[in-house]
Amino acid sequence: MNNFFKNIQGDKAIWAVAGLLALFSFLPVYSASSNLAYLYGDGNTFKFLLKHLAHLLLGFAILYGVHKIPYHYFKGLSIIALPIVVLLLIFTMAQGNTIEGANASRWIRVPFVGVTFQTSTLAAVVLLTYVARYLSRIKDRVVTFKETLIPLWLPVFLVLALILPANFSTTAIIFAMVVIVVFIGGYPLRYLGIILGVGFVILALFVLTAKAFPGVFPNRVDTWMSRIENFTDKEDTEGDYQIEKAKIAIASGGVSGLGPGKSVQKNFLPQSSSDFIYAIIVEEFGIVGGLFLMFLYLALLFRLVVVAHKSSSMFGKLLVIGVGLPIVFQALINMAVAVELFPVTGQTLPLISSGGTSIWMTCLALGMVLSVAAKREVQKRETEEGEVLENPLDILSETI
């Protein structure tokens, strides 16, 4: 066990937060999955707990393996992975998968193993890594808008266009993160203003086209458009069933909660183990539990800023911001949906909600962040010992 902890590198606080979130997730997932066991199974909730455990074990294996990879290698890997991700998104859009009778155009089913995978979450990590790589390459140069159109913005808008019809919330989060990364990366503000204008125009045209020709796009478009309309129309109570049940759960929890496993609304609230698990957590653990969970995500945000600030390279800084901040943003959005500050988005609570893809991609992103932090530790140790060790692969990766 001591050897295992010696091999763990990077920011120990991030490791601690990830571990606490994973451990905390078992109680609410086990409690909320009783509804799924009743609807789709034989009433056995233990198998859902085992499934969640398997997802977490694989996720932390990914986290451990990725954090051992020198983060400079992610530059070249993003170039290789980007066209693969585009092909996966095209396949996902074309095949129109269904899961348990419901439209699941965001997912693909992996052959032979029967596992479903949400390709947009992988696309987000790969795209933001690619953007960080490009900006780190031009940080010392004066670029023109025309020069950045094909290498930077063409991949961005291509990926977003493939995700948008099926998943508006993920598209919005990715676009917002790209804007933040290019802003921090020193991209000229006048060019960024043009991109923002073009993005809003494209979104408006897409919405108008979807309204005029409903059959052109998957029916997922109708779902997220109706969610926005329900959120803005406060007089419509029929479309707010999920929100109403979530608010009842939160109100029932009070300060200290009803106790682990004693939630009532988990039997009525759809997606109680994933999209709306925060409402179940507050119902069972009260405001105290809800604030504790929020504190963990804010602590993660603070450590992300620290790791980014201490990174010695522009790519390291942008990589931490690009793949790390969406984890915190997604968590805050999930909480905001439960209290009706946001329309229903379908965003899960990272490392808490059930679902393999969310856990695996969160661990992948955290592994990349810890890789940046681990490089800082190695450099500090070498400086203290007066050593200069250069790996030829590190030198090669810097030129990509």
C-alpha positions as CSV (number, residue, x, y, z in Angstrom):
1,M,0.0,0.0,0.0
2,N,2.9,2.4,0.8
3,N,4.4,1.7,-2.6
4,F,1.0,2.6,-4.2
5,F,0.8,6.0,-2.5
6,K,4.4,6.7,-3.4
7,N,3.5,6.3,-7.0
8,I,0.7,8.8,-6.8
9,Q,1.9,12.1,-8.1
10,G,0.4,15.5,-8.7
11,D,-1.8,17.7,-6.4
12,K,-2.8,15.7,-3.4
13,A,-5.8,17.9,-2.7
14,I,-7.3,17.0,-6.1
15,W,-6.7,13.4,-5.3
16,A,-8.5,13.9,-2.0
17,V,-11.5,15.7,-3.5
18,A,-11.9,13.1,-6.2
19,G,-11.7,10.3,-3.6
20,L,-14.2,12.0,-1.3
21,L,-16.7,12.6,-4.1
22,A,-16.4,8.9,-5.2
23,L,-16.9,7.6,-1.7
24,F,-19.8,9.9,-1.0
25,S,-21.5,8.9,-4.3
26,F,-22.3,5.3,-3.1
27,L,-25.1,6.2,-0.6
28,P,-27.2,8.5,-2.9
29,V,-26.6,6.3,-6.0
30,Y,-27.7,3.2,-4.0
31,S,-30.7,4.9,-2.6
32,A,-31.8,6.6,-5.9
33,S,-31.3,3.4,-7.9
34,S,-34.2,1.7,-6.2
35,N,-36.5,3.5,-8.6
36,L,-34.6,2.0,-11.6
37,A,-34.6,-1.4,-10.0
38,Y,-38.4,-1.2,-9.7
39,L,-39.0,0.1,-13.2
40,Y,-36.5,-1.9,-15.2
41,G,-35.4,-4.8,-13.0
42,D,-36.5,-7.2,-10.4
43,G,-36.2,-4.8,-7.5
44,N,-32.5,-5.7,-6.8
45,T,-30.7,-2.5,-6.1
46,F,-27.4,-4.1,-5.2
47,K,-26.5,-4.8,-8.9
48,F,-26.8,-1.0,-9.6
49,L,-24.4,-0.4,-6.7
50,L,-21.9,-3.0,-8.1
51,K,-22.3,-1.4,-11.6
52,H,-21.5,2.0,-10.1
53,L,-18.5,0.5,-8.2
54,A,-17.2,-1.0,-11.5
55,H,-17.5,2.4,-13.3
56,L,-15.6,4.1,-10.5
57,L,-12.8,1.5,-10.4
58,L,-12.3,1.8,-14.1
59,G,-12.5,5.6,-13.9
60,F,-9.8,5.8,-11.2
61,A,-7.7,3.3,-13.2
62,I,-7.9,5.7,-16.1
63,L,-7.1,8.6,-13.8
64,Y,-4.0,6.8,-12.4
65,G,-2.8,5.7,-15.8
66,V,-3.3,9.1,-17.5
67,H,-1.6,11.1,-14.6
68,K,1.6,9.1,-15.3
69,I,1.8,10.3,-18.9
70,P,3.9,13.5,-19.3
71,Y,1.3,16.1,-20.3
72,H,3.3,17.3,-23.3
73,Y,2.3,14.1,-25.0
74,F,-1.3,15.2,-25.0
75,K,-0.4,17.7,-27.8
76,G,0.3,15.0,-30.3
77,L,-2.5,12.8,-29.0
78,S,-5.0,15.5,-29.5
79,I,-4.1,15.8,-33.2
80,I,-4.5,12.0,-33.6
81,A,-7.7,11.8,-31.6
82,L,-9.5,14.8,-33.2
83,P,-10.4,13.2,-36.5
84,I,-11.3,9.9,-34.7
85,V,-13.7,11.9,-32.5
86,V,-15.3,13.6,-35.5
87,L,-15.9,10.2,-37.1
88,L,-17.4,8.9,-33.8
89,L,-19.7,12.0,-33.7
90,I,-20.9,11.4,-37.2
91,F,-21.6,7.8,-36.5
92,T,-23.4,8.7,-33.3
93,M,-25.6,11.2,-35.2
94,A,-26.3,8.8,-38.0
95,Q,-27.2,5.6,-36.1
96,G,-29.9,7.2,-33.9
97,N,-29.6,4.7,-31.0
98,T,-32.3,4.0,-28.5
99,I,-31.9,2.8,-25.0
100,E,-34.8,1.2,-23.1
101,G,-37.2,2.5,-25.7
102,A,-36.1,6.2,-25.4
103,N,-34.2,8.3,-27.9
104,A,-30.5,8.2,-27.1
105,S,-29.0,10.0,-30.1
106,R,-26.1,11.1,-27.9
107,W,-24.9,7.5,-27.3
108,I,-23.4,4.7,-29.2
109,R,-23.3,1.1,-28.0
110,V,-19.9,-0.5,-28.0
111,P,-20.0,-3.9,-29.8
112,F,-19.5,-7.2,-28.0
113,V,-19.4,-5.7,-24.5
114,G,-22.8,-4.1,-24.4
115,V,-21.6,-0.8,-23.0
116,T,-23.1,2.5,-24.0
117,F,-20.8,5.5,-24.5
118,Q,-21.6,9.2,-24.9
119,T,-19.2,10.5,-27.6
120,S,-19.7,14.2,-26.9
121,T,-17.9,14.0,-23.6
122,L,-14.8,12.5,-25.1
123,A,-15.0,15.1,-27.9
124,A,-15.0,17.9,-25.3
125,V,-11.8,16.7,-23.7
126,V,-10.1,16.2,-27.1
127,L,-11.2,19.5,-28.6
128,L,-10.2,21.6,-25.6
129,T,-6.8,19.9,-25.5
130,Y,-6.4,20.6,-29.2
131,V,-7.3,24.3,-28.7
132,A,-4.8,24.5,-25.8
133,R,-2.1,23.1,-28.0
134,Y,-2.8,25.5,-30.9
135,L,-2.8,28.6,-28.6
136,S,0.4,27.5,-26.9
137,R,2.1,27.4,-30.3
138,I,1.1,30.9,-31.3
139,K,1.6,32.6,-28.0
140,D,4.7,34.5,-29.1
141,R,3.3,35.4,-32.6
142,V,1.0,38.0,-33.9
143,V,-1.7,36.2,-35.9
144,T,-4.4,37.3,-38.2
145,F,-8.0,36.2,-38.1
146,K,-7.8,34.5,-41.5
147,E,-4.7,32.6,-40.3
148,T,-6.6,31.0,-37.4
149,L,-9.8,30.1,-39.2
150,I,-8.8,26.6,-40.5
151,P,-6.4,25.3,-37.9
152,L,-8.4,26.6,-34.9
153,W,-12.0,27.5,-35.6
154,L,-12.9,24.9,-38.3
155,P,-12.3,22.0,-35.9
156,V,-14.2,23.8,-33.1
157,F,-17.3,24.6,-35.2
158,L,-17.2,21.2,-36.9
159,V,-17.3,19.4,-33.5
160,L,-20.0,21.7,-32.1
161,A,-22.1,21.3,-35.2
162,L,-22.1,17.5,-34.8
163,I,-23.0,17.7,-31.1
164,L,-25.6,20.5,-31.2
165,P,-28.6,18.7,-32.7
166,A,-28.6,16.1,-29.9
167,N,-27.1,17.9,-27.0
168,F,-27.4,21.7,-26.7
169,S,-26.2,22.0,-23.1
170,T,-22.9,20.2,-23.8
171,T,-22.4,22.3,-26.9
172,A,-22.9,25.5,-24.9
173,I,-20.5,24.3,-22.2
174,I,-17.8,23.4,-24.8
175,F,-18.2,26.7,-26.6
176,A,-18.0,28.7,-23.4
177,M,-14.9,26.8,-22.4
178,V,-13.3,27.3,-25.8
179,V,-14.0,31.1,-25.4
180,I,-12.4,31.1,-22.0
181,V,-9.4,29.2,-23.1
182,V,-8.7,31.4,-26.1
183,F,-9.2,34.5,-24.0
184,I,-6.7,33.3,-21.4
185,G,-4.4,32.2,-24.2
186,G,-4.2,35.8,-25.5
187,Y,-6.3,35.5,-28.6
188,P,-7.1,39.0,-29.9
189,L,-10.4,40.3,-28.5
190,R,-11.6,41.7,-31.8
191,Y,-11.3,38.3,-33.4
192,L,-13.0,36.7,-30.4
193,G,-15.9,39.1,-30.8
194,I,-16.3,38.0,-34.4
195,I,-16.4,34.4,-33.4
196,L,-19.0,35.1,-30.7
197,G,-21.2,36.9,-33.2
198,V,-20.8,34.1,-35.8
199,G,-21.7,31.5,-33.1
200,F,-24.9,33.3,-32.1
201,V,-25.9,33.7,-35.7
202,I,-25.4,30.0,-36.4
203,L,-27.4,29.0,-33.4
204,A,-30.2,31.3,-34.4
205,L,-30.3,29.9,-37.9
206,F,-30.2,26.3,-36.5
207,V,-33.2,27.0,-34.2
208,L,-35.2,28.7,-37.1
209,T,-34.4,25.7,-39.4
210,A,-35.4,23.2,-36.7
211,K,-38.7,25.1,-36.2
212,A,-39.4,25.3,-40.0
213,F,-38.4,21.8,-40.8
214,P,-39.0,19.6,-37.7
215,G,-38.2,16.4,-39.6
216,V,-34.7,17.4,-40.6
217,F,-33.1,17.0,-37.2
218,P,-33.4,14.3,-34.5
219,N,-36.3,14.6,-32.1
220,R,-33.7,15.5,-29.4
221,V,-33.9,19.1,-30.8
222,D,-37.5,19.3,-29.8
223,T,-36.6,18.1,-26.3
224,W,-34.0,20.8,-25.4
225,M,-36.1,23.5,-27.2
226,S,-39.1,22.6,-25.1
227,R,-37.0,22.6,-21.9
228,I,-36.0,26.2,-22.6
229,E,-39.6,27.2,-23.4
230,N,-40.8,25.5,-20.2
231,F,-38.2,27.3,-18.1
232,T,-39.1,30.7,-19.6
233,D,-42.8,30.1,-19.3
234,K,-43.5,30.2,-15.6
235,E,-47.2,29.7,-16.0
236,D,-46.7,26.3,-17.6
237,T,-46.7,23.7,-14.8
238,E,-47.2,20.6,-16.9
239,G,-43.7,20.8,-18.4
240,D,-42.0,21.4,-15.0
241,Y,-42.7,18.0,-13.5
242,Q,-39.1,17.1,-12.9
243,I,-38.3,20.5,-11.4
244,E,-41.3,20.4,-9.1
245,K,-40.4,17.0,-7.8
246,A,-36.8,18.2,-7.3
247,K,-37.9,21.2,-5.4
248,I,-40.2,19.1,-3.2
249,A,-37.2,16.8,-2.4
250,I,-35.0,19.8,-1.5
251,A,-37.8,21.3,0.7
252,S,-38.3,18.0,2.4
253,G,-34.7,17.7,3.3
254,G,-34.5,20.7,5.5
255,V,-31.3,21.4,7.4
256,S,-30.2,17.8,8.3
257,G,-32.1,15.7,5.8
258,L,-34.4,12.7,6.2
259,G,-31.4,10.3,6.5
260,P,-29.6,8.0,4.1
261,G,-31.9,5.9,2.0
262,K,-35.1,7.7,3.3
263,S,-35.8,9.8,0.2
264,V,-39.4,9.8,-0.9
265,Q,-39.1,11.7,-4.1
266,K,-36.7,9.2,-5.6
267,N,-39.7,7.1,-6.4
268,F,-41.3,9.9,-8.5
269,L,-38.4,11.9,-9.8
270,P,-37.1,10.8,-13.2
271,Q,-33.3,10.4,-13.6
272,S,-33.0,10.5,-9.8
273,S,-29.7,8.7,-9.8
274,S,-28.1,10.8,-12.5
275,D,-29.5,14.2,-13.7
276,F,-31.4,15.0,-10.5
277,I,-29.3,13.2,-7.9
278,Y,-28.4,16.5,-6.1
279,A,-32.1,16.9,-5.1
280,I,-32.0,13.4,-3.6
281,I,-28.8,14.2,-1.8
282,V,-30.3,17.4,-0.2
283,E,-33.5,15.4,0.7
284,E,-31.5,12.7,2.5
285,F,-28.6,14.8,3.8
286,G,-30.2,18.2,4.1
287,I,-28.7,21.6,3.4
288,V,-25.6,20.5,5.3
289,G,-24.9,17.7,2.8
290,G,-25.7,19.9,-0.2
291,L,-23.3,22.6,1.0
292,F,-20.6,20.0,1.8
293,L,-20.8,18.8,-1.8
294,M,-20.7,22.3,-3.2
295,F,-17.6,23.0,-1.0
296,L,-15.8,20.0,-2.5
297,Y,-16.4,21.2,-6.0
298,L,-15.3,24.8,-5.1
299,A,-12.2,23.3,-3.4
300,L,-11.5,21.5,-6.7
301,L,-11.9,24.8,-8.6
302,F,-9.4,26.5,-6.2
303,R,-6.8,23.7,-6.7
304,L,-7.3,23.9,-10.5
305,V,-6.4,27.6,-10.4
306,V,-3.4,26.8,-8.3
307,V,-2.1,24.1,-10.6
308,A,-2.7,26.3,-13.7
309,H,-0.9,29.2,-12.0
310,K,2.1,27.1,-11.1
311,S,2.5,25.4,-14.5
312,S,5.7,26.6,-16.2
313,S,4.3,26.3,-19.8
314,M,1.4,28.0,-21.6
315,F,0.1,24.6,-22.8
316,G,0.0,23.3,-19.2
317,K,-1.9,26.3,-18.0
318,L,-4.5,26.2,-20.8
319,L,-4.8,22.4,-20.5
320,V,-5.7,22.6,-16.8
321,I,-8.3,25.4,-17.5
322,G,-9.7,23.7,-20.6
323,V,-10.3,20.2,-19.2
324,G,-10.6,21.0,-15.5
325,L,-13.0,23.9,-15.4
326,P,-15.9,22.1,-17.2
327,I,-16.0,19.6,-14.3
328,V,-16.8,22.4,-11.9
329,F,-19.1,24.2,-14.3
330,Q,-21.0,21.0,-15.0
331,A,-21.5,20.4,-11.2
332,L,-22.7,23.9,-10.6
333,I,-25.1,23.7,-13.6
334,N,-26.5,20.3,-12.2
335,M,-27.1,22.0,-8.8
336,A,-28.6,25.1,-10.5
337,V,-31.1,22.9,-12.4
338,A,-32.3,21.2,-9.2
339,V,-33.3,24.6,-7.7
340,E,-34.7,26.0,-11.1
341,L,-31.9,28.5,-11.7
342,F,-31.3,26.8,-15.1
343,P,-33.5,24.9,-17.5
344,V,-33.2,21.1,-17.4
345,T,-30.0,20.3,-19.2
346,G,-29.3,16.6,-18.7
347,Q,-25.9,17.3,-17.2
348,T,-24.8,14.8,-14.5
349,L,-23.0,15.6,-11.2
350,P,-19.4,14.6,-11.8
351,L,-18.1,11.6,-9.9
352,I,-21.5,11.4,-8.1
353,S,-24.1,10.5,-10.6
354,S,-24.4,7.0,-12.0
355,G,-23.3,6.5,-15.5
356,G,-20.0,5.2,-16.9
357,T,-19.2,7.8,-19.5
358,S,-19.5,10.8,-17.2
359,I,-17.2,9.1,-14.6
360,W,-14.6,8.0,-17.1
361,M,-14.3,11.3,-18.9
362,T,-14.1,13.2,-15.6
363,C,-11.3,10.9,-14.4
364,L,-9.6,11.3,-17.8
365,A,-9.7,15.1,-17.4
366,L,-8.5,15.0,-13.8
367,G,-5.7,12.6,-14.8
368,M,-4.5,15.2,-17.4
369,V,-4.7,18.0,-14.7
370,L,-2.7,15.8,-12.3
371,S,-0.1,15.1,-15.1
372,V,0.5,18.9,-15.3
373,A,0.8,19.1,-11.5
374,A,3.1,16.0,-11.4
375,K,5.5,17.7,-13.9
376,R,5.7,20.7,-11.6
377,E,6.7,18.4,-8.8
378,V,9.4,16.7,-10.8
379,Q,10.8,20.0,-11.9
380,K,10.9,21.3,-8.3
381,R,12.6,18.1,-7.1
382,E,15.2,18.3,-9.9
383,T,15.9,21.9,-9.1
384,E,16.4,21.1,-5.4
385,E,18.7,18.2,-6.2
386,G,20.6,20.2,-8.9
387,E,19.7,17.6,-11.6
388,V,18.8,18.3,-15.2
389,L,17.2,15.2,-16.8
390,E,16.0,15.5,-20.4
391,N,13.9,12.8,-21.9
392,P,14.2,12.6,-25.8
393,L,10.4,12.0,-26.0
394,D,9.8,15.2,-24.0
395,I,11.9,17.2,-26.4
396,L,10.1,15.6,-29.4
397,S,6.7,16.4,-27.9
398,E,7.6,20.1,-27.5
399,T,8.1,20.4,-31.3
400,I,4.6,19.0,-32.1
